[in-house]
Amino acid sequence: MSDFKLKIVLSVLTGVIFSFVFILLAFVLPAQKEEPTLMKKPSNILEEVSKSLRK
């Protein structure tokens, strides 16, 4: 009976530690890299209208 309890306790502790590691990794590692977006100036009237409509 004590072997069974030991296995249960060890499996619960392993699950808790495994979950804790993944929770820490979720906070430490970024979800995606922030890449700078380049804003291009409109070169013709159609691009200017399109840009003003998006705003």
ChimeraX commands (.cxc) that place a marker at each C-alpha (Angstrom):
marker #1 position 0.00,0.00,0.00 radius 0.5
marker #1 position 2.85,2.39,0.74 radius 0.5
marker #1 position 4.30,1.83,-2.76 radius 0.5
marker #1 position 1.01,2.92,-4.26 radius 0.5
marker #1 position 0.90,6.08,-2.13 radius 0.5
marker #1 position 4.52,6.84,-3.01 radius 0.5
marker #1 position 3.76,6.51,-6.72 radius 0.5
marker #1 position 0.74,8.82,-6.39 radius 0.5
marker #1 position 2.72,11.44,-4.47 radius 0.5
marker #1 position 5.62,11.30,-6.94 radius 0.5
marker #1 position 3.33,11.59,-9.96 radius 0.5
marker #1 position 1.51,14.58,-8.43 radius 0.5
marker #1 position 4.79,16.31,-7.58 radius 0.5
marker #1 position 6.14,15.63,-11.07 radius 0.5
marker #1 position 3.00,17.11,-12.62 radius 0.5
marker #1 position 3.17,20.21,-10.44 radius 0.5
marker #1 position 6.85,20.81,-11.21 radius 0.5
marker #1 position 6.31,20.19,-14.94 radius 0.5
marker #1 position 3.40,22.65,-15.00 radius 0.5
marker #1 position 5.38,25.21,-13.02 radius 0.5
marker #1 position 8.24,25.06,-15.54 radius 0.5
marker #1 position 5.87,25.71,-18.45 radius 0.5
marker #1 position 4.15,28.57,-16.62 radius 0.5
marker #1 position 7.55,30.18,-15.98 radius 0.5
marker #1 position 8.52,29.72,-19.62 radius 0.5
marker #1 position 5.29,31.39,-20.73 radius 0.5
marker #1 position 6.16,34.50,-18.72 radius 0.5
marker #1 position 9.86,34.58,-19.61 radius 0.5
marker #1 position 9.76,33.91,-23.35 radius 0.5
marker #1 position 7.98,36.38,-25.63 radius 0.5
marker #1 position 5.07,35.09,-27.69 radius 0.5
marker #1 position 6.32,36.68,-30.89 radius 0.5
marker #1 position 9.12,38.98,-31.89 radius 0.5
marker #1 position 8.31,42.63,-32.26 radius 0.5
marker #1 position 9.55,43.71,-35.66 radius 0.5
marker #1 position 9.54,47.40,-36.57 radius 0.5
marker #1 position 7.07,48.29,-39.28 radius 0.5
marker #1 position 8.26,50.68,-41.92 radius 0.5
marker #1 position 5.80,53.39,-42.87 radius 0.5
marker #1 position 6.08,54.21,-46.56 radius 0.5
marker #1 position 5.04,57.63,-47.79 radius 0.5
marker #1 position 2.32,57.49,-50.47 radius 0.5
marker #1 position 3.78,58.06,-53.93 radius 0.5
marker #1 position 0.54,58.75,-55.80 radius 0.5
marker #1 position -3.00,59.99,-55.19 radius 0.5
marker #1 position -4.49,56.48,-55.03 radius 0.5
marker #1 position -2.18,55.51,-52.16 radius 0.5
marker #1 position -3.02,58.73,-50.31 radius 0.5
marker #1 position -6.75,58.02,-50.60 radius 0.5
marker #1 position -6.24,54.44,-49.49 radius 0.5
marker #1 position -4.21,55.56,-46.48 radius 0.5
marker #1 position -6.82,58.13,-45.46 radius 0.5
marker #1 position -9.60,55.52,-45.75 radius 0.5
marker #1 position -7.71,53.10,-43.49 radius 0.5
marker #1 position -7.56,55.74,-40.76 radius 0.5
marker link #1:1,2 radius 0.2
marker link #1:2,3 radius 0.2
marker link #1:3,4 radius 0.2
marker link #1:4,5 radius 0.2
marker link #1:5,6 radius 0.2
marker link #1:6,7 radius 0.2
marker link #1:7,8 radius 0.2
marker link #1:8,9 radius 0.2
marker link #1:9,10 radius 0.2
marker link #1:10,11 radius 0.2
marker link #1:11,12 radius 0.2
marker link #1:12,13 radius 0.2
marker link #1:13,14 radius 0.2
marker link #1:14,15 radius 0.2
marker link #1:15,16 radius 0.2
marker link #1:16,17 radius 0.2
marker link #1:17,18 radius 0.2
marker link #1:18,19 radius 0.2
marker link #1:19,20 radius 0.2
marker link #1:20,21 radius 0.2
marker link #1:21,22 radius 0.2
marker link #1:22,23 radius 0.2
marker link #1:23,24 radius 0.2
marker link #1:24,25 radius 0.2
marker link #1:25,26 radius 0.2
marker link #1:26,27 radius 0.2
marker link #1:27,28 radius 0.2
marker link #1:28,29 radius 0.2
marker link #1:29,30 radius 0.2
marker link #1:30,31 radius 0.2
marker link #1:31,32 radius 0.2
marker link #1:32,33 radius 0.2
marker link #1:33,34 radius 0.2
marker link #1:34,35 radius 0.2
marker link #1:35,36 radius 0.2
marker link #1:36,37 radius 0.2
marker link #1:37,38 radius 0.2
marker link #1:38,39 radius 0.2
marker link #1:39,40 radius 0.2
marker link #1:40,41 radius 0.2
marker link #1:41,42 radius 0.2
marker link #1:42,43 radius 0.2
marker link #1:43,44 radius 0.2
marker link #1:44,45 radius 0.2
marker link #1:45,46 radius 0.2
marker link #1:46,47 radius 0.2
marker link #1:47,48 radius 0.2
marker link #1:48,49 radius 0.2
marker link #1:49,50 radius 0.2
marker link #1:50,51 radius 0.2
marker link #1:51,52 radius 0.2
marker link #1:52,53 radius 0.2
marker link #1:53,54 radius 0.2
marker link #1:54,55 radius 0.2
view
